[in-house]
């Protein structure tokens, strides 16, 4: 599983069912073409795409039970990767980097640019 695919599953675990556009926005991705990114996850049964009940032209995305199992499986691997990163870079430096990345991804930065 690619890190981008894991990020999609993790976002759905945090947010629940979202429209394709809202999911793309939450992940700071371009909405056009984002459906192509979702196709392998849908094919593998990790997500389900359904017509949006509020707007039948749109689609919603939800995490399936298989997707939740895959995400739990990758959580352990992600924790190991994070621990190795912290060991190599240092705890304080890792925290500072995460804080900077959160700031860069936030609305305040994009509004200022």
MOKASUL-V102984 format. One record per backbone hydrogen bond with DSSP energy under -1.0 kcal/mol. CO is the residue of the C=O (numbers start at 1). NH is the residue of the N-H. Records with the same first field share a line. If there is no record, write none. Layout:
BEGIN
CO: NH + NH
END
This chain:
BEGIN
2: 6
3: 7
4: 8
5: 9
6: 10
7: 11
8: 12
9: 13
10: 14
11: 15
12: 16
18: 61
19: 23
20: 24
21: 25
22: 26
23: 27
24: 29
25: 28
31: 34
34: 38
35: 39
38: 42
39: 43
40: 44
41: 46 + 47
42: 45
46: 64
48: 62
50: 60
55: 58
58: 52
59: 20
60: 50
61: 18
62: 48
64: 68
65: 69
66: 70
67: 71
68: 72
69: 73
70: 74
71: 75
74: 78
75: 79
76: 80
77: 81
78: 82
79: 83
80: 84
81: 85
82: 86
83: 87
84: 88
85: 89
86: 90
90: 94
91: 95
92: 96
93: 97
94: 98
95: 99
96: 100
97: 101
98: 102
99: 103
100: 104
101: 105
102: 106
106: 110
107: 111
108: 112
109: 113
END
